[in-house]
Amino acid sequence: MFDNSPINLKSSEFSQKLKEDKEGVLLDIRTPGEYSQGHIPNSTLMDIYNPSFVEDIQKLDRDKNYYLYCRSGNRSHHAGKMMKKLGFKTVYNLKSGILGWGETLET
């Protein structure tokens, strides 16, 4: 059976893969309020609660590698599943969410 789940990575693995992947796209799946309190550098906000979320996701290049995170890893996991069902080839999820991120955040 085809697995529609994103690849769950620990913070260190997520960080390393992201640094090595020059074409990777980093998506913050949280709300604008959460994003403004601190986010991983070079991330793009795509609020999963926004009514246009699915429409916005469908505009992305399905051949790129996507790195998703939220607060605890739950919303980004569900967003990753949705992306896989829509035909995105490679989707990584920060398993611990930003709570487990050990590196510097931007505000």
DOTORBA-635312 format. One record per residue: residue in three letters; x, y, z of N, C-alpha, C in turn. Coordinates in steps of 0.02 Angstrom, whole numbers, plus 50000, padded with zeros to 5 digits. Layout:
<recs>
alaXYZXYZXYZ/...
</recs>
This chain:
<recs>
met500424994050000500005000050000500445006250000/phe500235011249963500615017549958500535021550022/asp501095023750050501085027550112501035035050097/asn500505038150122500415045350111500685049550167/ser501095046750210501365050650267502015054050247/pro502135059950276502795063150266503335059250304/ile503945060550288504505057450323504635061450387/asn504545058350445504655061750508505395061750526/leu505655067650542506365068350560506445071750627/lys506955069650664507135073150725507445079850706/ser507475084450753507725091150741508415091250707/ser508875087250731509555087150703509555084650631/glu509155079450617509105076750549508785081750502/phe508255084850526507875089850487508345095650468/ser508705098150517509175103650506509715101850456/gln510005095950464510545093750419510305092950348/lys509745089650338509465088550271509305095250239/leu509005099750277508815106350251509435110250228/lys509965110050267510585113650250510905110750186/glu510845104250176511145101050118510715101650055/asp510075103150063509605103250008509515110349982/lys509895112049930509885118849904509215120649871/glu508835115649851508185116849818507595115849866/gly507745114049929507215112749977506815118949994/val506175117950009505715123350027505485122150099/leu505595127050142505415126650213504745130150225/leu504245126350248503585129150260503395128850334/asp503185134650360502925135250428502165134750423/ile501875129650453501165128250445500745131550500/arg501065135550543500715138650600500325144950579/thr500035148050629499655154250617500125160250612/pro499905165750582500325171850579500555174150648/gly500135173550699500325175450767500895171250794/glu500865164750783501395160250804502045161850766/tyr501975162850701502545164350658502915170550681/ser502535175750700502845182050721503205181450788/gln503045176350827503385175350892504065172050883/gly504195169350824504835166150811504745160450761/his505175160450710505135155350659505835153350636/ile505885147650604506515145350578506705149850519/pro507325152350517507535156850463507385153850393/asn507195158250348507045156550277506415152350268/ser505985152250318505365148450310504815152950281/thr504355149750246503775153150217503165151150257/leu502765156150277502165154750316501605152450269/met501315146650286500725144050251500265141250304/asp499845145450332499405143750388498905138250369/ile498965132550401498525126850386497795128550402/tyr497665133450446496975135350463496675140250413/asn497085142950367496835147650318496385143850268/pro495795146450254495335143050208495645141750138/ser496145145650119496445144650053497065140150055/phe497185136850112497795132850121497875127650065/val497375123550053497425118250002497545121349933/glu497185126649918497265130149854497985132849848/asp498255135749902498935138349901499455132849892/ile499355127249926499805121549921499825118849849/gln499245118749817499195115949749499575120149698/lys499755126249715500135130549670500885129149672/leu501095125149721501815123849730502065118449681/asp502715118549668503045113749624503085106949660/arg502745102049633502715095449665503375091549663/asp503845093749622504485090249615505005092549666/lys504885098049701505365100449751505295096449816/asn505785097149860505765094049926505485099149975/tyr505005097150015504695101650063504835099450135/tyr504995104450175505145103550246504615107350285/leu504205103850323503645106850358503755106650433/tyr503515111950466503515111850539502935116050565/cys502745114550627502245118450663502475118950735/arg502035119350782502235120050852502495113450880/ser502115108050871502305101650902502385095850852/gly502275097150788502345091950738501695088850714/asn501135090550746500495087550728500185090750666/arg500115097350665499825100650606500245099550545/ser500915099950553501355099050495501325091850469/his501225087050514501145080150492500515079550449/his499965082450471499335082150433499405085950366/ala499745091550367499855095350305500285091150257/gly500785087650284501205083350243500825077650212/lys500365074650250499945069350223499525072050165/met499255077950174498845081150122499275082250059/met499875084750069500325086050012500495079549975/lys500625074250012500785067849981500195065349939/lys499585066149966498985064049930498895068249866/leu499135074349868499075078849809499635077549758/gly500075072849773500585071049724501285073949736/phe501395077049793502065079549809502515073549824/lys503105073549793503535067649798503885067049866/thr504205072449889504605072149950504385077450000/val504135075050057503905079550110504195077050176/tyr504555081550210504845080050275504465083950329/asn504375080850386504035083950443504515084350502/leu504565090250533504955091050594504535087850650/lys504715081750669504325077550715504155081050781/ser504635084650809504535087950874504215094850867/gly504145097150805503915104050795504435109050819/ile504255115250817504725120550835504905120150910/leu504485116750949504645115851021505295112051030/gly505465107650983506075103750989506655106350948/trp506555112050916507065115050874507605118050918/gly508225115850909508755118050953509165123850926/glu508955126550869509365131950839509015138650844/thr509345143750821509105150650826508475151650784/leu508025155650811507405157650776507445164950757/glu507095166750703507015173750684506355176250711/thr506325182850723505685185850744505515191550698/
</recs>
